[in-house]
Amino acid sequence: MIFIFVGVILVALSLSEDSSKESCPRDLTLLCGRDGITYANECYAKRANVGIQDVGPCEENRKCRCNRIMIDVCGYNGIQYNNPCLARCHGVENFTLGKCDVIL
């Protein structure tokens, strides 16, 4: 169960690393978003445009058991995920292998 939270936190920490935005603090204040995804803190949830449902991690989502193998993918939404499984857990079915291009 801890591996699920770690994987979700890794995705939350890597969401939208846009240099034009302020970076989010790396403190862990686990929050359950309205999308059922656990975010590292409020900043990362806001970057994903997700409201907070509850304080603490979301209950285990059995359909989102992902390994920790890092195979970066870029979702059609422009958000980079650590592997295809984590992209699918966020509802992203269309993605390309590799990191997202940074557009300035």
LODO-98508 format. One line per field, with one value per atom (N, C-alpha, C): residue in one letter; residue number from 0; x, y, z. Coordinates in steps of 0.02 Angstrom, whole numbers, plus 50000, padded with zeros to 5 digits. Layout:
BEGIN
aa: (A|...)
i: (NUM|...)
east: (X|...)
north: (Y|...)
up: (Z|...)
***
This chain:
BEGIN
aa: (M|M|M|I|I|I|F|F|F|I|I|I|F|F|F|V|V|V|G|G|G|V|V|V|I|I|I|L|L|L|V|V|V|A|A|A|L|L|L|S|S|S|L|L|L|S|S|S|E|E|E|D|D|D|S|S|S|S|S|S|K|K|K|E|E|E|S|S|S|C|C|C|P|P|P|R|R|R|D|D|D|L|L|L|T|T|T|L|L|L|L|L|L|C|C|C|G|G|G|R|R|R|D|D|D|G|G|G|I|I|I|T|T|T|Y|Y|Y|A|A|A|N|N|N|E|E|E|C|C|C|Y|Y|Y|A|A|A|K|K|K|R|R|R|A|A|A|N|N|N|V|V|V|G|G|G|I|I|I|Q|Q|Q|D|D|D|V|V|V|G|G|G|P|P|P|C|C|C|E|E|E|E|E|E|N|N|N|R|R|R|K|K|K|C|C|C|R|R|R|C|C|C|N|N|N|R|R|R|I|I|I|M|M|M|I|I|I|D|D|D|V|V|V|C|C|C|G|G|G|Y|Y|Y|N|N|N|G|G|G|I|I|I|Q|Q|Q|Y|Y|Y|N|N|N|N|N|N|P|P|P|C|C|C|L|L|L|A|A|A|R|R|R|C|C|C|H|H|H|G|G|G|V|V|V|E|E|E|N|N|N|F|F|F|T|T|T|L|L|L|G|G|G|K|K|K|C|C|C|D|D|D|V|V|V|I|I|I|L|L|L)
i: (0|0|0|1|1|1|2|2|2|3|3|3|4|4|4|5|5|5|6|6|6|7|7|7|8|8|8|9|9|9|10|10|10|11|11|11|12|12|12|13|13|13|14|14|14|15|15|15|16|16|16|17|17|17|18|18|18|19|19|19|20|20|20|21|21|21|22|22|22|23|23|23|24|24|24|25|25|25|26|26|26|27|27|27|28|28|28|29|29|29|30|30|30|31|31|31|32|32|32|33|33|33|34|34|34|35|35|35|36|36|36|37|37|37|38|38|38|39|39|39|40|40|40|41|41|41|42|42|42|43|43|43|44|44|44|45|45|45|46|46|46|47|47|47|48|48|48|49|49|49|50|50|50|51|51|51|52|52|52|53|53|53|54|54|54|55|55|55|56|56|56|57|57|57|58|58|58|59|59|59|60|60|60|61|61|61|62|62|62|63|63|63|64|64|64|65|65|65|66|66|66|67|67|67|68|68|68|69|69|69|70|70|70|71|71|71|72|72|72|73|73|73|74|74|74|75|75|75|76|76|76|77|77|77|78|78|78|79|79|79|80|80|80|81|81|81|82|82|82|83|83|83|84|84|84|85|85|85|86|86|86|87|87|87|88|88|88|89|89|89|90|90|90|91|91|91|92|92|92|93|93|93|94|94|94|95|95|95|96|96|96|97|97|97|98|98|98|99|99|99|100|100|100|101|101|101|102|102|102|103|103|103)
east: (50041|50000|50044|50099|50144|50173|50184|50211|50162|50098|50048|50054|50057|50061|50126|50180|50244|50240|50210|50203|50160|50105|50060|50094|50132|50168|50219|50255|50304|50272|50213|50177|50157|50130|50109|50167|50225|50284|50310|50297|50324|50274|50213|50162|50181|50177|50181|50240|50300|50360|50375|50328|50334|50377|50430|50475|50443|50388|50355|50313|50300|50261|50309|50286|50325|50328|50383|50388|50352|50325|50289|50339|50324|50368|50367|50421|50428|50402|50368|50342|50284|50279|50227|50170|50116|50054|50001|49999|49958|49885|49858|49789|49756|49693|49655|49617|49631|49597|49529|49487|49419|49421|49480|49488|49509|49515|49534|49609|49649|49721|49750|49801|49834|49888|49886|49935|49981|50044|50094|50075|50046|50023|49974|49948|49896|49920|49983|50011|50005|50023|50021|49949|49904|49833|49808|49827|49806|49835|49898|49928|49890|49862|49823|49751|49734|49666|49616|49636|49594|49581|49518|49500|49517|49520|49536|49473|49473|49415|49424|49486|49497|49571|49585|49654|49678|49739|49767|49762|49793|49793|49724|49711|49649|49649|49590|49586|49616|49641|49674|49628|49655|49619|49648|49611|49637|49654|49623|49639|49703|49732|49793|49852|49867|49927|49982|50028|50081|50148|50193|50261|50300|50360|50401|50453|50445|50491|50480|50533|50528|50535|50479|50477|50435|50468|50432|50387|50326|50280|50250|50233|50201|50129|50083|50012|49990|49935|49907|49891|49883|49866|49928|49988|50050|50081|50052|50079|50122|50181|50227|50214|50214|50203|50264|50276|50335|50331|50272|50265|50194|50182|50116|50060|50074|50023|49997|50043|50023|49983|50001|49962|49890|49883|49816|49777|49810|49777|49748|49778|49752|49703|49683|49633|49662|49729|49761|49779|49743|49755|49800|49803|49844|49906|49964|50027|50082|50139|50198|50254|50298|50356|50404|50432|50481|50451|50495|50475|50437|50395|50359|50407|50398|50439|50419|50467|50454|50444|50387|50372|50377|50423|50432|50396)
north: (49941|50000|50063|50061|50119|50134|50082|50092|50131|50121|50158|50232|50248|50318|50349|50312|50339|50353|50307|50318|50377|50384|50441|50506|50504|50564|50584|50535|50551|50586|50563|50595|50665|50671|50737|50785|50762|50805|50825|50783|50798|50833|50844|50876|50948|50962|51031|51070|51047|51082|51139|51184|51241|51295|51316|51364|51433|51446|51510|51514|51459|51458|51451|51473|51461|51387|51364|51293|51279|51219|51199|51177|51189|51164|51088|51058|50986|50954|50993|50964|50916|50864|50815|50827|50853|50860|50826|50760|50721|50743|50754|50775|50733|50715|50677|50726|50724|50768|50741|50784|50764|50714|50707|50658|50589|50583|50519|50506|50556|50551|50585|50555|50584|50632|50694|50745|50758|50777|50788|50847|50899|50957|50997|51049|51089|51121|51141|51172|51126|51063|51016|51002|51000|50991|51051|51111|51171|51171|51150|51146|51099|51047|50998|51021|51080|51107|51059|51033|50985|51013|51011|51031|50977|50995|50949|50918|50852|50816|50802|50785|50766|50775|50785|50788|50716|50702|50635|50602|50544|50509|50482|50474|50444|50370|50342|50270|50234|50175|50137|50128|50143|50135|50072|50019|49954|49953|49995|49994|50031|50065|50104|50076|50014|49984|49985|50031|50039|50021|49998|49985|50051|50047|50107|50114|50079|50084|50151|50188|50255|50251|50259|50263|50325|50383|50446|50444|50471|50479|50550|50577|50642|50632|50652|50645|50696|50681|50727|50794|50795|50855|50897|50874|50911|50898|50852|50836|50774|50776|50719|50672|50607|50556|50510|50479|50437|50371|50348|50288|50284|50241|50237|50219|50176|50157|50217|50259|50318|50368|50372|50414|50388|50323|50294|50304|50301|50313|50383|50429|50497|50507|50452|50456|50475|50472|50490|50427|50415|50355|50369|50431|50450|50487|50457|50486|50463|50497|50477|50462|50417|50401|50459|50470|50524|50583|50629|50689|50737|50777|50829|50884|50912|50968|51031|51070|51133|51187|51219|51273|51339|51382|51447|51500)
up: (50000|50000|50000|50035|50037|49969|49928|49861|49817|49826|49788|49804|49869|49888|49864|49867|49842|49768|49729|49657|49642|49678|49667|49687|49741|49763|49712|49683|49631|49572|49553|49498|49519|49579|49602|49605|49626|49630|49561|49511|49444|49400|49423|49381|49364|49301|49276|49304|49292|49314|49266|49258|49213|49246|49212|49241|49249|49215|49221|49284|49317|49378|49437|49495|49555|49568|49594|49609|49675|49680|49740|49793|49856|49909|49910|49933|49933|49998|50040|50102|50087|50127|50118|50168|50142|50179|50137|50140|50094|50096|50037|50029|49975|49987|49938|49893|49829|49782|49763|49737|49715|49658|49626|49573|49599|49666|49695|49696|49679|49678|49740|49771|49828|49803|49828|49810|49869|49853|49905|49950|49921|49959|49917|49946|49913|49848|49845|49786|49724|49733|49677|49655|49702|49685|49644|49665|49628|49558|49550|49484|49438|49467|49428|49420|49447|49445|49478|49536|49573|49642|49662|49729|49780|49843|49896|49923|49927|49954|50029|50049|50118|50136|50200|50224|50233|50210|50213|50145|50139|50074|50057|49993|49970|49988|49994|50006|49946|49959|49906|49846|49788|49725|49692|49694|49671|49596|49556|49485|49469|49518|49506|49543|49534|49564|49511|49519|49469|49499|49456|49478|49482|49506|49515|49460|49405|49349|49314|49305|49276|49200|49165|49092|49077|49074|49065|49004|49013|48958|48962|48905|48901|48880|48924|48909|48857|48823|48774|48805|48872|48909|48925|48904|48916|48983|49022|49088|49082|49113|49111|49170|49156|49207|49210|49267|49276|49240|49222|49181|49153|49104|49072|49121|49170|49218|49257|49279|49317|49274|49210|49165|49160|49152|49148|49212|49269|49334|49338|49301|49298|49241|49209|49155|49088|49082|49019|48981|48927|48886|48826|48804|48747|48771|48756|48777|48730|48733|48695|48743|48723|48766|48768|48826|48835|48874|48889|48927|48883|48915|48878|48858|48799|48777|48815|48833|48868|48815|48817|48769|48807|48784|48817|48780)
***
